[in-house]
Amino acid sequence: MEKVGIRELKTHLSRHLKKVQSGKRLLITERGRTIATISPVDAPRALDWAYRMVAEGRAQWNGGKPGIPKNPVKLKGKRTAASVVIEDRR
């Protein structure tokens, strides 16, 4: 999600609205603090919680699609991921 200051938004409003029309969401900032978001009308509501976490600084997102990690974690021995999680919860 791209961050845009109020002054930049006012100066180049058309440019930023074209980005929104193409499906991007913008975080609007004032003195470095997020105050609003601009999103396409048909943005999926199912992901609003994720966008809100990014806006609050509790999560990070570079705007790309999630992918498979380059170096996935491999468990040693015959343990499964499920058994490790269950053990950790005890």
MOPAC internal coordinates of N, CA, C and O (Angstrom, degrees):
PM7 1SCF
backbone

  N    0.0000 0     0.00 0     0.00 0    0    0    0
  C    1.4358 1     0.00 0     0.00 0    1    0    0
  C    1.5262 1   108.02 1     0.00 0    2    1    0
  O    1.2310 1   120.72 1   -48.49 1    3    2    1
  N    1.2924 1   116.22 1   131.51 1    3    2    1
  C    1.4628 1   121.45 1  -177.01 1    5    3    2
  C    1.5250 1   110.30 1   -86.78 1    6    5    3
  O    1.2310 1   120.81 1   -42.12 1    7    6    5
  N    1.3240 1   116.05 1   137.88 1    7    6    5
  C    1.4620 1   121.22 1   175.60 1    9    7    6
  C    1.5221 1   108.80 1   -95.91 1   10    9    7
  O    1.2310 1   120.80 1   -43.71 1   11   10    9
  N    1.3350 1   116.08 1   136.29 1   11   10    9
  C    1.4604 1   121.67 1  -179.21 1   13   11   10
  C    1.5210 1   108.11 1  -135.76 1   14   13   11
  O    1.2310 1   120.75 1   -52.05 1   15   14   13
  N    1.3282 1   116.17 1   127.95 1   15   14   13
  C    1.4511 1   120.74 1   176.16 1   17   15   14
  C    1.5202 1   110.85 1   -74.37 1   18   17   15
  O    1.2310 1   120.65 1   -21.49 1   19   18   17
  N    1.3266 1   116.35 1   158.51 1   19   18   17
  C    1.4631 1   121.11 1  -177.96 1   21   19   18
  C    1.5194 1   111.51 1   -58.62 1   22   21   19
  O    1.2310 1   119.95 1   134.16 1   23   22   21
  N    1.3164 1   117.70 1   -45.84 1   23   22   21
  C    1.4652 1   120.53 1  -178.21 1   25   23   22
  C    1.5276 1   110.90 1   -61.59 1   26   25   23
  O    1.2310 1   120.44 1   135.28 1   27   26   25
  N    1.3333 1   116.77 1   -44.72 1   27   26   25
  C    1.4645 1   121.49 1   177.97 1   29   27   26
  C    1.5270 1   110.37 1   -61.57 1   30   29   27
  O    1.2310 1   120.39 1   138.86 1   31   30   29
  N    1.3251 1   116.87 1   -41.14 1   31   30   29
  C    1.4641 1   120.85 1   179.66 1   33   31   30
  C    1.5255 1   110.77 1   -63.02 1   34   33   31
  O    1.2310 1   120.45 1   135.21 1   35   34   33
  N    1.3263 1   116.75 1   -44.79 1   35   34   33
  C    1.4641 1   120.06 1   179.76 1   37   35   34
  C    1.5217 1   111.51 1   -64.25 1   38   37   35
  O    1.2310 1   120.57 1   139.17 1   39   38   37
  N    1.3162 1   116.52 1   -40.83 1   39   38   37
  C    1.4627 1   121.04 1  -176.81 1   41   39   38
  C    1.5241 1   112.06 1   -69.19 1   42   41   39
  O    1.2310 1   120.26 1   141.21 1   43   42   41
  N    1.3229 1   117.11 1   -38.79 1   43   42   41
  C    1.4718 1   121.49 1  -174.62 1   45   43   42
  C    1.5294 1   111.17 1  -123.84 1   46   45   43
  O    1.2310 1   120.69 1  -134.10 1   47   46   45
  N    1.3228 1   116.29 1    45.90 1   47   46   45
  C    1.4617 1   120.58 1  -175.20 1   49   47   46
  C    1.5252 1   112.49 1   -57.75 1   50   49   47
  O    1.2310 1   119.77 1   134.58 1   51   50   49
  N    1.3182 1   118.04 1   -45.42 1   51   50   49
  C    1.4725 1   120.83 1  -178.17 1   53   51   50
  C    1.5223 1   111.38 1   -59.70 1   54   53   51
  O    1.2310 1   120.47 1   136.68 1   55   54   53
  N    1.3184 1   116.70 1   -43.32 1   55   54   53
  C    1.4666 1   121.22 1  -179.82 1   57   55   54
  C    1.5303 1   110.84 1   -60.85 1   58   57   55
  O    1.2310 1   120.99 1   135.86 1   59   58   57
  N    1.3280 1   115.72 1   -44.14 1   59   58   57
  C    1.4629 1   119.63 1  -178.31 1   61   59   58
  C    1.5323 1   111.54 1   -71.39 1   62   61   59
  O    1.2310 1   119.89 1   145.21 1   63   62   61
  N    1.3186 1   117.82 1   -34.79 1   63   62   61
  C    1.4613 1   119.76 1   177.62 1   65   63   62
  C    1.5232 1   111.48 1   -67.31 1   66   65   63
  O    1.2310 1   120.03 1   148.13 1   67   66   65
  N    1.3260 1   117.55 1   -31.87 1   67   66   65
  C    1.4686 1   120.29 1   175.46 1   69   67   66
  C    1.5267 1   110.33 1   -64.49 1   70   69   67
  O    1.2310 1   120.54 1   142.48 1   71   70   69
  N    1.3374 1   116.57 1   -37.52 1   71   70   69
  C    1.4663 1   120.14 1   176.65 1   73   71   70
  C    1.5238 1   110.28 1   -62.41 1   74   73   71
  O    1.2310 1   120.98 1   137.20 1   75   74   73
  N    1.3336 1   115.72 1   -42.80 1   75   74   73
  C    1.4612 1   120.43 1   179.76 1   77   75   74
  C    1.5271 1   110.03 1   -64.67 1   78   77   75
  O    1.2310 1   120.18 1   138.60 1   79   78   77
  N    1.3247 1   117.26 1   -41.40 1   79   78   77
  C    1.4657 1   120.75 1   178.29 1   81   79   78
  C    1.5222 1   111.59 1   -61.17 1   82   81   79
  O    1.2310 1   120.47 1   149.52 1   83   82   81
  N    1.3208 1   116.70 1   -30.48 1   83   82   81
  C    1.4693 1   120.03 1  -179.97 1   85   83   82
  C    1.5325 1   112.05 1   -80.70 1   86   85   83
  O    1.2310 1   120.17 1   179.72 1   87   86   85
  N    1.3366 1   117.28 1    -0.28 1   87   86   85
  C    1.4631 1   120.62 1   175.13 1   89   87   86
  C    1.5089 1   115.50 1   110.54 1   90   89   87
  O    1.2310 1   119.50 1   177.33 1   91   90   89
  N    1.3248 1   118.57 1    -2.67 1   91   90   89
  C    1.4623 1   120.46 1  -178.77 1   93   91   90
  C    1.5256 1   110.48 1   -83.50 1   94   93   91
  O    1.2310 1   121.59 1   -25.91 1   95   94   93
  N    1.3229 1   114.56 1   154.09 1   95   94   93
  C    1.4659 1   121.43 1   174.34 1   97   95   94
  C    1.5203 1   107.79 1  -108.53 1   98   97   95
  O    1.2310 1   120.44 1   -36.29 1   99   98   97
  N    1.3126 1   116.76 1   143.71 1   99   98   97
  C    1.4623 1   121.72 1   179.76 1  101   99   98
  C    1.5204 1   109.79 1  -117.30 1  102  101   99
  O    1.2310 1   120.84 1   -41.86 1  103  102  101
  N    1.3279 1   116.01 1   138.14 1  103  102  101
  C    1.4609 1   121.75 1   170.97 1  105  103  102
  C    1.5182 1   106.85 1   -96.62 1  106  105  103
  O    1.2310 1   120.07 1   -55.16 1  107  106  105
  N    1.3087 1   117.47 1   124.84 1  107  106  105
  C    1.4589 1   121.81 1   179.97 1  109  107  106
  C    1.5229 1   107.65 1   -96.66 1  110  109  107
  O    1.2310 1   121.02 1   -51.77 1  111  110  109
  N    1.3366 1   115.65 1   128.23 1  111  110  109
  C    1.4618 1   120.24 1  -176.94 1  113  111  110
  C    1.5224 1   111.33 1  -118.27 1  114  113  111
  O    1.2310 1   121.80 1   -27.25 1  115  114  113
  N    1.3134 1   114.17 1   152.75 1  115  114  113
  C    1.4588 1   121.96 1   173.12 1  117  115  114
  C    1.5208 1   106.47 1  -131.78 1  118  117  115
  O    1.2310 1   121.22 1   -64.61 1  119  118  117
  N    1.3178 1   115.28 1   115.39 1  119  118  117
  C    1.4702 1   121.67 1  -176.79 1  121  119  118
  C    1.5308 1   111.28 1    54.45 1  122  121  119
  O    1.2310 1   120.84 1  -139.30 1  123  122  121
  N    1.3363 1   116.00 1    40.70 1  123  122  121
  C    1.4521 1   121.68 1   176.08 1  125  123  122
  C    1.5194 1   115.86 1    82.92 1  126  125  123
  O    1.2310 1   120.20 1   176.61 1  127  126  125
  N    1.3267 1   117.22 1    -3.39 1  127  126  125
  C    1.4674 1   121.47 1  -178.73 1  129  127  126
  C    1.5248 1   109.08 1  -105.94 1  130  129  127
  O    1.2310 1   120.27 1   -50.17 1  131  130  129
  N    1.3238 1   117.09 1   129.83 1  131  130  129
  C    1.4601 1   121.36 1  -179.75 1  133  131  130
  C    1.5202 1   109.83 1   -68.79 1  134  133  131
  O    1.2310 1   121.01 1   -52.12 1  135  134  133
  N    1.3473 1   115.68 1   127.88 1  135  134  133
  C    1.4635 1   120.04 1  -179.48 1  137  135  134
  C    1.5243 1   112.89 1  -119.92 1  138  137  135
  O    1.2310 1   119.92 1   163.15 1  139  138  137
  N    1.3397 1   117.76 1   -16.85 1  139  138  137
  C    1.4678 1   119.78 1  -178.08 1  141  139  138
  C    1.5182 1   110.28 1  -163.39 1  142  141  139
  O    1.2310 1   121.20 1   -13.10 1  143  142  141
  N    1.3203 1   115.31 1   166.90 1  143  142  141
  C    1.4596 1   121.31 1   171.80 1  145  143  142
  C    1.5193 1   108.16 1  -128.48 1  146  145  143
  O    1.2310 1   121.18 1   -31.36 1  147  146  145
  N    1.3130 1   115.35 1   148.64 1  147  146  145
  C    1.4601 1   121.49 1   172.57 1  149  147  146
  C    1.5180 1   105.78 1  -120.00 1  150  149  147
  O    1.2310 1   121.05 1   -53.22 1  151  150  149
  N    1.3330 1   115.60 1   126.78 1  151  150  149
  C    1.4622 1   119.43 1  -178.10 1  153  151  150
  C    1.5194 1   109.84 1  -138.13 1  154  153  151
  O    1.2310 1   120.52 1   -20.54 1  155  154  153
  N    1.3249 1   116.61 1   159.46 1  155  154  153
  C    1.4579 1   119.76 1   177.22 1  157  155  154
  C    1.5296 1   110.62 1   -61.01 1  158  157  155
  O    1.2310 1   120.55 1   -28.72 1  159  158  157
  N    1.3134 1   116.56 1   151.28 1  159  158  157
  C    1.4591 1   121.37 1  -178.66 1  161  159  158
  C    1.5206 1   111.02 1   -59.03 1  162  161  159
  O    1.2310 1   120.06 1   140.87 1  163  162  161
  N    1.3173 1   117.48 1   -39.13 1  163  162  161
  C    1.4523 1   120.60 1  -176.43 1  165  163  162
  C    1.5263 1   112.80 1   -94.68 1  166  165  163
  O    1.2310 1   119.66 1  -155.66 1  167  166  165
  N    1.3249 1   118.25 1    24.34 1  167  166  165
  C    1.4696 1   120.71 1   178.31 1  169  167  166
  C    1.5246 1   109.14 1   -63.34 1  170  169  167
  O    1.2310 1   119.79 1   -43.27 1  171  170  169
  N    1.3236 1   118.01 1   136.73 1  171  170  169
  C    1.4657 1   120.09 1  -178.18 1  173  171  170
  C    1.5246 1   111.82 1   -64.48 1  174  173  171
  O    1.2310 1   120.67 1   -53.48 1  175  174  173
  N    1.3092 1   116.33 1   126.52 1  175  174  173
  C    1.4572 1   121.66 1  -178.90 1  177  175  174
  C    1.5230 1   111.95 1   -72.56 1  178  177  175
  O    1.2310 1   119.97 1   159.80 1  179  178  177
  N    1.3086 1   117.65 1   -20.20 1  179  178  177
  C    1.4608 1   120.87 1  -178.16 1  181  179  178
  C    1.5250 1   111.80 1   -61.84 1  182  181  179
  O    1.2310 1   119.85 1   155.87 1  183  182  181
  N    1.3149 1   117.90 1   -24.13 1  183  182  181
  C    1.4656 1   120.94 1  -178.29 1  185  183  182
  C    1.5254 1   113.09 1  -100.47 1  186  185  183
  O    1.2310 1   119.72 1  -172.31 1  187  186  185
  N    1.3291 1   118.13 1     7.69 1  187  186  185
  C    1.4597 1   120.14 1  -178.63 1  189  187  186
  C    1.5195 1   112.37 1   -56.72 1  190  189  187
  O    1.2310 1   120.28 1   143.07 1  191  190  189
  N    1.3439 1   117.06 1   -36.93 1  191  190  189
  C    1.4643 1   119.51 1   180.00 1  193  191  190
  C    1.5240 1   110.88 1   -62.51 1  194  193  191
  O    1.2310 1   120.20 1   143.28 1  195  194  193
  N    1.3251 1   117.23 1   -36.72 1  195  194  193
  C    1.4652 1   120.38 1   179.90 1  197  195  194
  C    1.5238 1   110.38 1   -69.39 1  198  197  195
  O    1.2310 1   120.35 1   136.36 1  199  198  197
  N    1.3280 1   116.93 1   -43.64 1  199  198  197
  C    1.4597 1   120.27 1   178.28 1  201  199  198
  C    1.5294 1   110.74 1   -62.50 1  202  201  199
  O    1.2310 1   120.77 1   141.75 1  203  202  201
  N    1.3259 1   116.14 1   -38.25 1  203  202  201
  C    1.4633 1   120.10 1   179.77 1  205  203  202
  C    1.5299 1   110.51 1   -65.46 1  206  205  203
  O    1.2310 1   120.14 1   139.56 1  207  206  205
  N    1.3343 1   117.35 1   -40.44 1  207  206  205
  C    1.4665 1   120.31 1   178.35 1  209  207  206
  C    1.5257 1   111.07 1   -63.38 1  210  209  207
  O    1.2310 1   119.94 1   141.26 1  211  210  209
  N    1.3227 1   117.72 1   -38.74 1  211  210  209
  C    1.4669 1   121.13 1   177.33 1  213  211  210
  C    1.5207 1   109.43 1   -65.01 1  214  213  211
  O    1.2310 1   120.35 1   134.96 1  215  214  213
  N    1.3260 1   116.94 1   -45.04 1  215  214  213
  C    1.4617 1   121.16 1  -179.32 1  217  215  214
  C    1.5243 1   111.77 1   -61.74 1  218  217  215
  O    1.2310 1   120.50 1   145.20 1  219  218  217
  N    1.3332 1   116.65 1   -34.80 1  219  218  217
  C    1.4642 1   121.30 1  -179.91 1  221  219  218
  C    1.5239 1   112.62 1   -82.52 1  222  221  219
  O    1.2310 1   120.19 1   174.56 1  223  222  221
  N    1.3245 1   117.24 1    -5.44 1  223  222  221
  C    1.4570 1   120.35 1   179.94 1  225  223  222
  C    1.5175 1   113.83 1    81.43 1  226  225  223
  O    1.2310 1   119.92 1  -168.12 1  227  226  225
  N    1.3344 1   117.75 1    11.88 1  227  226  225
  C    1.4651 1   121.02 1  -179.54 1  229  227  226
  C    1.5163 1   112.24 1   -90.13 1  230  229  227
  O    1.2310 1   120.22 1   173.01 1  231  230  229
  N    1.3362 1   117.18 1    -6.99 1  231  230  229
  C    1.4648 1   122.11 1   178.28 1  233  231  230
  C    1.5224 1   108.08 1  -148.47 1  234  233  231
  O    1.2310 1   120.87 1   -18.04 1  235  234  233
  N    1.3172 1   115.95 1   161.96 1  235  234  233
  C    1.4638 1   121.04 1   177.90 1  237  235  234
  C    1.5145 1   109.02 1  -124.29 1  238  237  235
  O    1.2310 1   121.40 1   -33.29 1  239  238  237
  N    1.3356 1   114.93 1   146.71 1  239  238  237
  C    1.4557 1   120.32 1   178.77 1  241  239  238
  C    1.5111 1   107.85 1  -152.02 1  242  241  239
  O    1.2310 1   120.39 1   -48.81 1  243  242  241
  N    1.3232 1   116.85 1   131.19 1  243  242  241
  C    1.4625 1   120.20 1  -178.46 1  245  243  242
  C    1.5186 1   112.38 1   -90.77 1  246  245  243
  O    1.2310 1   119.89 1  -177.32 1  247  246  245
  N    1.3198 1   117.82 1     2.68 1  247  246  245
  C    1.4556 1   121.48 1   178.43 1  249  247  246
  C    1.5098 1   114.19 1    93.10 1  250  249  247
  O    1.2310 1   120.11 1   170.11 1  251  250  249
  N    1.3192 1   117.39 1    -9.89 1  251  250  249
  C    1.4611 1   120.80 1  -178.98 1  253  251  250
  C    1.5178 1   112.26 1   -87.10 1  254  253  251
  O    1.2310 1   121.31 1    -6.94 1  255  254  253
  N    1.3203 1   115.11 1   173.06 1  255  254  253
  C    1.4594 1   120.48 1   177.59 1  257  255  254
  C    1.5239 1   108.97 1   -79.75 1  258  257  255
  O    1.2310 1   120.48 1   -36.05 1  259  258  257
  N    1.3407 1   116.69 1   143.95 1  259  258  257
  C    1.4572 1   118.90 1   177.22 1  261  259  258
  C    1.5230 1   110.45 1   -62.96 1  262  261  259
  O    1.2310 1   120.76 1   -32.79 1  263  262  261
  N    1.2950 1   116.15 1   147.21 1  263  262  261
  C    1.4599 1   119.88 1  -179.62 1  265  263  262
  C    1.5116 1   111.30 1  -138.84 1  266  265  263
  O    1.2310 1   121.09 1     1.89 1  267  266  265
  N    1.2853 1   115.52 1  -178.11 1  267  266  265
  C    1.4582 1   121.65 1   178.15 1  269  267  266
  C    1.5268 1   108.05 1   -80.60 1  270  269  267
  O    1.2310 1   119.85 1   -47.18 1  271  270  269
  N    1.3343 1   117.88 1   132.82 1  271  270  269
  C    1.4590 1   119.73 1   179.38 1  273  271  270
  C    1.5301 1   111.47 1   -58.12 1  274  273  271
  O    1.2310 1   120.79 1   -33.55 1  275  274  273
  N    1.3208 1   116.09 1   146.45 1  275  274  273
  C    1.4642 1   120.58 1   179.81 1  277  275  274
  C    1.5213 1   111.61 1   -66.31 1  278  277  275
  O    1.2310 1   120.58 1   143.87 1  279  278  277
  N    1.3232 1   116.50 1   -36.13 1  279  278  277
  C    1.4654 1   121.40 1  -179.86 1  281  279  278
  C    1.5277 1   109.26 1  -122.97 1  282  281  279
  O    1.2310 1   119.61 1   -98.62 1  283  282  281
  N    1.3346 1   118.35 1    81.38 1  283  282  281
  C    1.4643 1   119.43 1  -178.55 1  285  283  282
  C    1.5281 1   111.32 1   -64.15 1  286  285  283
  O    1.2310 1   121.37 1   -29.23 1  287  286  285
  N    1.3061 1   114.98 1   150.77 1  287  286  285
  C    1.4625 1   121.28 1   179.79 1  289  287  286
  C    1.5221 1   108.94 1   -72.16 1  290  289  287
  O    1.2310 1   120.69 1   -45.12 1  291  290  289
  N    1.3288 1   116.29 1   134.88 1  291  290  289
  C    1.4643 1   121.64 1   177.31 1  293  291  290
  C    1.5225 1   108.04 1  -116.65 1  294  293  291
  O    1.2310 1   121.01 1   -48.57 1  295  294  293
  N    1.3208 1   115.68 1   131.43 1  295  294  293
  C    1.4555 1   120.69 1   178.98 1  297  295  294
  C    1.5190 1   110.02 1   -84.89 1  298  297  295
  O    1.2310 1   121.13 1   -36.86 1  299  298  297
  N    1.3262 1   115.45 1   143.14 1  299  298  297
  C    1.4645 1   120.37 1   178.27 1  301  299  298
  C    1.5185 1   109.25 1   -87.56 1  302  301  299
  O    1.2310 1   120.42 1   -33.15 1  303  302  301
  N    1.2827 1   116.80 1   146.85 1  303  302  301
  C    1.4586 1   121.43 1   178.20 1  305  303  302
  C    1.5157 1   111.88 1    77.62 1  306  305  303
  O    1.2310 1   121.45 1    25.73 1  307  306  305
  N    1.3451 1   114.84 1  -154.27 1  307  306  305
  C    1.4604 1   119.97 1  -176.21 1  309  307  306
  C    1.5237 1   112.30 1  -101.70 1  310  309  307
  O    1.2310 1   120.04 1  -168.17 1  311  310  309
  N    1.3228 1   117.53 1    11.83 1  311  310  309
  C    1.4640 1   121.02 1  -179.19 1  313  311  310
  C    1.5249 1   110.34 1   -71.43 1  314  313  311
  O    1.2310 1   121.19 1   -34.10 1  315  314  313
  N    1.3216 1   115.34 1   145.90 1  315  314  313
  C    1.4628 1   120.54 1   176.02 1  317  315  314
  C    1.5247 1   108.93 1  -102.59 1  318  317  315
  O    1.2310 1   120.70 1   -17.90 1  319  318  317
  N    1.3018 1   116.28 1   162.10 1  319  318  317
  C    1.4644 1   120.58 1   177.90 1  321  319  318
  C    1.5280 1   110.01 1   -60.45 1  322  321  319
  O    1.2310 1   120.31 1   140.77 1  323  322  321
  N    1.3254 1   117.01 1   -39.23 1  323  322  321
  C    1.4609 1   121.10 1   179.58 1  325  323  322
  C    1.5249 1   111.24 1   -61.59 1  326  325  323
  O    1.2310 1   119.84 1   137.39 1  327  326  325
  N    1.3289 1   117.91 1   -42.61 1  327  326  325
  C    1.4673 1   120.28 1  -179.22 1  329  327  326
  C    1.5277 1   111.04 1   -66.75 1  330  329  327
  O    1.2310 1   120.16 1   144.89 1  331  330  329
  N    1.3145 1   117.31 1   -35.11 1  331  330  329
  C    1.4668 1   120.81 1   177.88 1  333  331  330
  C    1.5235 1   110.18 1   -66.13 1  334  333  331
  O    1.2310 1   120.27 1   137.06 1  335  334  333
  N    1.3327 1   117.09 1   -42.94 1  335  334  333
  C    1.4672 1   120.96 1   179.33 1  337  335  334
  C    1.5207 1   110.28 1   -64.19 1  338  337  335
  O    1.2310 1   120.06 1   134.20 1  339  338  337
  N    1.3252 1   117.48 1   -45.80 1  339  338  337
  C    1.4656 1   121.24 1   179.60 1  341  339  338
  C    1.5216 1   110.35 1   -61.04 1  342  341  339
  O    1.2310 1   119.99 1   136.79 1  343  342  341
  N    1.3047 1   117.62 1   -43.21 1  343  342  341
  C    1.4640 1   121.98 1   179.01 1  345  343  342
  C    1.5270 1   110.66 1   -63.01 1  346  345  343
  O    1.2310 1   120.54 1   139.51 1  347  346  345
  N    1.3156 1   116.58 1   -40.49 1  347  346  345
  C    1.4607 1   121.27 1  -178.72 1  349  347  346
  C    1.5278 1   111.72 1   -67.26 1  350  349  347
  O    1.2310 1   120.07 1   150.76 1  351  350  349
  N    1.3133 1   117.47 1   -29.24 1  351  350  349
  C    1.4696 1   121.59 1  -177.70 1  353  351  350
  C    1.5206 1   112.91 1   -79.74 1  354  353  351
  O    1.2310 1   120.02 1   169.11 1  355  354  353
  N    1.3128 1   117.57 1   -10.89 1  355  354  353
  C    1.4753 1   120.47 1  -179.04 1  357  355  354
  C    1.4892 1   111.62 1   -77.55 1  358  357  355
  O    1.2310 1   120.10 1   180.00 1  359  358  357

